[in-house]
Amino acid sequence: MAGTAWNPTFSIPGSILDHDKYSGTDLMRTLESSFANEKMEQIANQLHLHISTLRYRLQKIEQLTGYSYFNTRDRLTLYIAYLI
């Protein structure tokens, strides 16, 4: 559609899912759990991960998408992209 701005939220889940598929990671599940739990310790416990592993996964999501879980606006963008 002419005049419509490109919406990056459509490519976010795809980049994470592609990485999970080809690398055998579980980043999308990590992201899902991070939306369901507020504290890092809760997220790590739900996923049965060490807190350092959780931080690594969230940083990997940032590398893949350009959006940081630790930034409020970026986290909102990630959440909206997840919902779409």
C-alpha positions, -999 to +999 in steps of 0.1 A: +000+000+000+015+033-010+023+058+017+022+032+044+053+031+067+071-002+071+062-018+103+091-037+119+069-056+144+060-081+117+097-092+113+105-096+150+088-129+157+101-143+124+137-135+132+134-152+166+116-182+153+141-186+125+170-185+150+152-211+172+146-234+142+182-233+128+201-231+161+179-253+183+174-225+208+142-216+227+143-178+225+106-174+217+096-194+248+120-172+267+103-141+254+068-155+261+078-163+297+092-128+301+059-113+293+041-136+318+064-129+347+076-096+360+109-105+378+140-121+363+141-147+390+105-158+382+113-160+345+144-181+352+126-204+376+097-210+351+122-219+324+145-239+347+174-216+338+202-199+357+197-162+357+229-157+336+215-180+309+183-160+309+202-127+305+222-142+277+190-153+259+174-118+263+206-102+249+205-126+220+169-115+213+182-079+212+209-089+188+184-106+165+157-079+166+174-047+176+150-043+206+162-046+241+140-064+267+156-041+293+143-009+276+106-002+284+097+011+249+116-018+233+099-043+255+065-029+246+074-032+209+085-068+214+052-075+232+031-060+205+050-079+178+044-111+198+007-104+200+003-098+163 
